[in-house]
Amino acid sequence: MTPVKANEFLTTPATDKRAYSLSVSAQGGKTIYLAGQLNIADLDNKPLPGDFDGQARAAFKRIQKTLEESGGSLKDIVSMTVFITDVRYGEHFADIRREFFAPGKYPASALIAIRNLGIPGALIEIQATAVVGGK
């Protein structure tokens, strides 16, 4: 049996500023692929239309809930792809992501600005991959 090793994060001062890692290495463990989360309502189904911050936080909370149901947590995310409908949200998104991850333990990430998402009024969608095990 291959020993499970905790995920390792490679960051620089520049990547820390934008709250992502250049790379994350993982060995062993269980891989969880998360579908994109785009939310125009919070976990209590309270509408969030037009509220980028609320939609971003709701997406992280739904990802967290899904990971917990699969035996993991946000700290197990090794990679994420983030889609936003306005490039001006990019730098602010880094501030929000910082709320959910420990300093220097950010997932590898891509941030892509697109015109529309799959639900009218959605401003952000987050897709992620996590590797659980070896704490």
Secondary structure in CASP SS format (residue, H / E / C, confidence):
PFRMAT SS
TARGET T0000
AUTHOR 0000-0000-0000
METHOD secondary structure of the structure
MODEL  1
M C 1.00
T C 1.00
P C 1.00
V C 1.00
K E 1.00
A E 1.00
N E 1.00
E E 1.00
F E 1.00
L E 1.00
T C 1.00
T C 1.00
P H 1.00
A H 1.00
T H 1.00
D H 1.00
K H 1.00
R C 1.00
A C 1.00
Y C 1.00
S E 1.00
L C 1.00
S E 1.00
V E 1.00
S E 1.00
A E 1.00
Q E 1.00
G C 1.00
G C 1.00
K E 1.00
T E 1.00
I E 1.00
Y E 1.00
L E 1.00
A E 1.00
G E 1.00
Q E 1.00
L C 1.00
N C 1.00
I C 1.00
A E 1.00
D C 1.00
L C 1.00
D C 1.00
N C 1.00
K C 1.00
P E 1.00
L C 1.00
P C 1.00
G C 1.00
D C 1.00
F H 1.00
D H 1.00
G H 1.00
Q H 1.00
A H 1.00
R H 1.00
A H 1.00
A H 1.00
F H 1.00
K H 1.00
R H 1.00
I H 1.00
Q H 1.00
K H 1.00
T H 1.00
L H 1.00
E H 1.00
E H 1.00
S C 1.00
G C 1.00
G C 1.00
S C 1.00
L H 1.00
K H 1.00
D H 1.00
I E 1.00
V E 1.00
S E 1.00
M E 1.00
T E 1.00
V E 1.00
F E 1.00
I E 1.00
T C 1.00
D C 1.00
V H 1.00
R H 1.00
Y H 1.00
G H 1.00
E H 1.00
H H 1.00
F H 1.00
A H 1.00
D H 1.00
I H 1.00
R H 1.00
R H 1.00
E H 1.00
F H 1.00
F C 1.00
A C 1.00
P C 1.00
G C 1.00
K C 1.00
Y C 1.00
P C 1.00
A E 1.00
S E 1.00
A E 1.00
L E 1.00
I E 1.00
A E 1.00
I C 1.00
R C 1.00
N C 1.00
L C 1.00
G C 1.00
I C 1.00
P C 1.00
G C 1.00
A C 1.00
L C 1.00
I E 1.00
E E 1.00
I E 1.00
Q E 1.00
A E 1.00
T E 1.00
A E 1.00
V E 1.00
V E 1.00
G C 1.00
G C 1.00
K C 1.00
END
